Amino acid sequence: MAQLIEIARGLAFPEGPVAMPDGSVVLVEIERGTLSRVHEDGRIDVIAECGGGPNGAALGPGGQFYVCNNGGFEWETADGFRRPTVQANDYIGGRIQIVDPDSGRVETLYDQCNGEALKGPNDIVFDSHGGFYFTDLGKTRARESDRGALYYAQADGSGIEEVAFPLERPNGVGLAPDEARVYIAETTTGRVLYWALEGPGVLRKPCNFFAPGDPCLLYSLGGLERLDSLAVDGDGNVCVATLVTGMITVISPESQLVREIPMPEFDPMVTNICFGGSDLRTAYITSSGLGRLYKTEWHCAGLPLSYLNTSA
């Protein structure tokens, strides 16, 4: 791999990066409660005050940003690294928000599904049909935690469906290049799972004989490693941010370990990766425990995302 270059530091637990055509990166700062823009020279501007805990972001219809808001965390510093802990005392509830980047206006699109409140929406990806998948990791409290789920929703607010439940702390979500699979990363199990798709938001069931709707296993990490967000590159590899060891783990669609990419300075809270640049061969990586954003040249082009024209 090429050298990783630091773009910015001093970010308040950055996640959900979106590489923009102008060379900037829009991301959330979870602890700060904002959607922010990091310029190529490292300057940081606040686009909008989202409140709670903005966690994942994607560019959607009309140039609006769709934000997964987990409702808020309590925070601590451990061994010099900042990290989220339990549900915030001022928890606002989980929700999907729409942010207008020009005005900074924030609106709630969804905060429940069929009467069940969203708990901790985490990551989001749009498909080519105009809908989006998002994970709800749930929230942890002093002596209990929620069970997680995968949802499929319409961008105009006309419908939301729970497509997989229960899941163990589902975090990152992404689509295969042909949209024949949806991938998720489970944080606490260290597993990357997938379902074959029969259509938008329609999982092929069952994937195995244990229970209808159970996902297939793409890869399971050993030891104490945990997983965060993911992105899929143009070769179909799942590139998943790996906690504890602090790296990006690259897994082929055939379940083979391709490579492991550590950060220049160790951080156990490496959380997200996205692709940008004129040829989509630049990877942007959030090192959240240290509050940094890096970039590096990737071996292939990243997967083009719906609603994001990187050649513009």
C-alpha positions in Angstrom: 0.0 0.0 0.0 1.0 3.6 -0.5 1.8 5.9 2.4 -1.1 7.1 4.6 -1.2 10.9 4.7 -2.9 12.8 7.5 -5.4 15.3 6.3 -6.8 16.6 9.6 -6.7 16.1 13.3 -8.7 17.6 16.3 -11.9 16.0 15.1 -14.4 14.9 17.8 -14.7 11.2 16.9 -15.1 11.4 13.1 -17.1 8.7 11.3 -19.2 8.3 8.2 -16.9 10.0 5.6 -18.2 10.9 2.2 -15.6 12.0 -0.4 -16.9 14.9 -2.4 -16.1 15.9 -6.0 -14.3 19.1 -4.8 -11.8 17.1 -2.8 -13.3 17.8 0.6 -14.6 15.1 2.8 -18.0 15.4 4.6 -18.2 13.4 7.8 -19.9 13.3 11.2 -18.3 14.2 14.4 -20.2 12.0 16.8 -19.1 13.6 20.1 -19.6 17.1 18.7 -23.0 16.2 17.3 -22.3 17.7 13.9 -22.1 17.0 10.2 -18.8 18.7 9.2 -16.7 19.3 6.1 -12.9 18.7 6.1 -11.2 20.6 3.3 -8.1 19.4 1.5 -5.9 21.7 3.5 -7.3 20.3 6.8 -9.7 23.1 7.6 -12.9 21.9 9.3 -16.3 23.6 8.9 -19.5 22.7 10.5 -22.3 22.1 8.0 -25.1 21.3 10.5 -25.8 20.7 14.2 -27.5 17.3 14.2 -27.7 16.8 18.0 -27.6 13.4 19.7 -25.0 11.2 18.0 -24.7 11.5 14.2 -23.0 8.2 13.3 -23.1 7.5 9.5 -23.8 9.6 6.5 -24.5 9.3 2.8 -25.3 11.7 0.0 -28.9 11.2 -1.3 -31.4 12.7 -3.7 -31.2 16.4 -4.3 -27.7 16.7 -2.9 -29.1 16.2 0.7 -27.2 14.2 3.3 -28.9 11.4 5.0 -27.5 10.9 8.5 -27.9 7.9 10.9 -28.2 9.4 14.4 -27.7 7.0 17.3 -29.2 9.4 19.8 -26.1 10.1 21.8 -23.3 8.4 23.9 -21.6 9.1 27.2 -17.8 9.5 26.6 -14.5 8.6 28.2 -10.8 8.8 27.5 -8.9 5.5 28.0 -5.2 5.1 27.5 -5.2 8.4 25.6 -8.0 7.5 23.2 -11.4 8.9 23.1 -14.3 6.4 22.9 -18.1 6.2 23.3 -19.6 4.1 26.1 -23.2 3.8 27.2 -26.4 5.6 26.2 -26.2 9.3 26.9 -28.1 10.7 29.8 -29.6 13.2 27.3 -30.3 10.5 24.7 -32.7 11.9 22.0 -33.7 8.5 20.5 -32.5 7.0 17.3 -33.4 8.5 13.9 -32.6 9.0 10.3 -32.1 12.7 9.5 -31.9 14.7 6.3 -29.4 17.6 6.2 -29.5 20.4 3.7 -25.8 21.3 3.2 -26.6 24.8 2.0 -28.9 26.0 4.9 -27.8 23.5 7.6 -31.4 22.6 8.1 -31.9 19.2 9.8 -35.2 17.2 9.5 -36.1 13.8 10.9 -37.1 11.4 8.2 -37.7 8.2 10.4 -37.6 7.6 14.1 -39.6 4.3 14.2 -40.6 1.3 12.1 -44.1 -0.2 12.5 -44.4 1.3 15.9 -41.0 0.2 17.1 -38.6 3.0 17.9 -35.2 3.2 16.3 -32.6 2.8 18.9 -29.1 3.5 17.5 -28.9 3.9 13.7 -25.3 3.5 12.7 -24.4 3.1 9.0 -26.2 3.7 5.6 -25.9 2.9 1.9 -28.1 3.8 -1.0 -28.9 1.4 -3.8 -29.5 2.2 -7.5 -33.3 2.0 -7.0 -33.4 5.1 -4.7 -33.8 3.3 -1.4 -31.3 2.8 1.3 -30.2 0.1 3.8 -29.2 1.1 7.3 -28.1 -0.7 10.4 -29.4 -0.1 13.9 -26.7 -1.2 16.4 -29.0 -0.5 19.4 -27.9 1.2 22.6 -26.1 -0.1 25.7 -27.1 0.8 29.2 -25.6 0.0 32.5 -27.0 -3.5 32.7 -28.8 -4.2 29.4 -28.5 -3.6 25.7 -30.8 -3.6 22.6 -30.8 -6.2 19.9 -29.8 -4.9 16.4 -31.5 -4.9 13.0 -31.1 -4.1 9.3 -33.6 -1.9 7.7 -34.6 -0.8 4.1 -36.2 2.5 3.6 -37.4 4.9 0.9 -35.6 8.3 0.6 -38.8 10.3 0.4 -40.1 9.0 3.8 -42.8 6.9 2.2 -41.8 3.5 3.7 -39.4 1.7 6.0 -39.1 -2.0 6.6 -37.2 -4.1 9.1 -35.6 -6.8 6.9 -33.4 -8.7 9.4 -33.8 -9.0 13.1 -32.2 -9.9 15.6 -28.5 -9.1 14.8 -25.6 -8.8 17.2 -24.6 -5.2 17.1 -24.8 -4.6 13.3 -22.5 -1.7 12.3 -21.1 -1.3 8.8 -23.3 -1.9 5.7 -22.5 -2.1 2.0 -23.6 -3.5 -1.3 -21.8 -5.7 -3.8 -21.0 -4.0 -7.1 -23.9 -5.8 -8.9 -26.2 -5.3 -5.8 -26.7 -9.0 -5.6 -25.5 -9.0 -2.0 -25.9 -6.8 1.1 -23.0 -7.0 3.6 -23.0 -6.1 7.3 -20.3 -6.1 9.9 -21.2 -7.2 13.4 -19.2 -5.3 16.0 -19.0 -7.6 18.9 -18.8 -11.0 17.0 -16.1 -9.8 14.6 -18.1 -11.3 11.7 -18.8 -10.0 8.2 -22.2 -11.4 7.1 -24.2 -11.1 3.9 -27.5 -12.0 2.3 -28.2 -12.6 -1.4 -30.8 -10.1 -2.6 -33.8 -10.9 -4.7 -34.7 -7.2 -5.1 -34.5 -3.9 -3.3 -34.8 -4.7 0.4 -35.8 -8.3 -0.3 -33.4 -10.9 1.3 -33.2 -14.4 -0.1 -34.3 -16.7 2.7 -33.2 -18.9 4.2 -29.4 -18.6 3.7 -28.8 -21.6 5.9 -30.8 -24.2 7.7 -30.7 -22.8 11.3 -33.4 -20.3 10.9 -35.2 -18.5 8.0 -33.4 -15.3 7.2 -30.1 -16.2 8.8 -27.2 -14.6 6.9 -24.3 -16.2 5.2 -20.8 -15.8 6.8 -18.3 -14.0 4.6 -15.5 -13.9 7.2 -14.9 -14.1 10.9 -12.0 -12.5 12.6 -10.3 -14.1 15.6 -9.1 -12.9 19.0 -10.6 -9.7 20.5 -10.9 -7.8 17.2 -14.2 -6.0 16.7 -15.7 -4.4 13.6 -17.0 -1.0 12.7 -18.0 0.4 9.3 -17.2 -0.9 5.8 -17.0 0.0 2.2 -16.8 -2.1 -1.0 -14.1 -1.5 -3.6 -14.4 -1.9 -7.4 -13.0 -5.5 -7.2 -15.9 -6.4 -4.8 -13.6 -6.6 -1.8 -15.2 -5.8 1.6 -13.0 -3.2 3.3 -13.9 -3.2 7.0 -12.6 -1.0 9.8 -11.2 -3.2 12.5 -11.3 -2.1 16.1 -8.8 -3.1 18.8 -6.0 -3.9 16.3 -6.7 -0.5 14.6 -6.6 -1.3 10.9 -8.6 -1.8 7.7 -9.1 -5.5 6.9 -9.8 -6.3 3.2 -11.8 -9.5 2.5 -12.5 -10.8 -1.0 -16.1 -11.8 -2.0 -14.7 -15.4 -2.0 -14.0 -15.0 1.8 -10.3 -14.7 1.5 -8.2 -12.3 3.6 -6.6 -9.9 1.0 -4.6 -7.5 3.2 -4.5 -5.7 6.5 -3.7 -1.9 6.6 -2.6 -0.4 9.9 -2.6 3.3 10.6 0.7 5.4 10.8 0.0 5.9 14.5 -1.8 3.1 16.4 -5.4 3.8 17.2 -7.8 1.0 18.5 -10.7 3.0 17.2 -10.2 2.9 13.4 -13.9 3.2 12.3 -14.6 4.0 8.6 -13.3 4.0 5.1 -14.7 5.6 1.9 -13.3 6.1 -1.7 -13.0 9.3 -3.7 -10.8 11.3 -6.0 -11.3 11.7 -9.7 -10.6 8.0 -10.4 -12.0 6.7 -7.0 -8.6 5.4 -6.2 -8.1 7.5 -3.0 -9.2 5.8 0.3 -10.2 8.1 3.2 -10.0 6.5 6.7 -11.2 7.8 10.0 -8.9 7.2 13.0 -11.6 8.2 15.6 -9.9 7.6 18.9 -7.2 10.1 17.9 -9.7 12.4 16.0 -7.9 12.1 12.7 -8.6 11.7 9.0 -6.1 10.0 6.6 -6.0 9.3 2.9 -4.0 6.8 0.9 -3.8 5.5 -2.7 -5.9 2.3 -3.2 -4.9 -0.6 -5.4 -8.1 -0.3 -7.5 -11.0 2.1 -7.9 -13.6 2.2 -5.2 -17.2 1.3 -5.9 -19.1 4.3 -7.2 -21.9 5.3 -4.9 -25.5 6.2 -5.9 -26.1 10.0 -5.9 -22.4 10.8 -5.8 -20.8 11.8 -9.1 -17.1 12.0 -8.3 -16.2 13.1 -11.8 -18.2 16.3 -11.6 
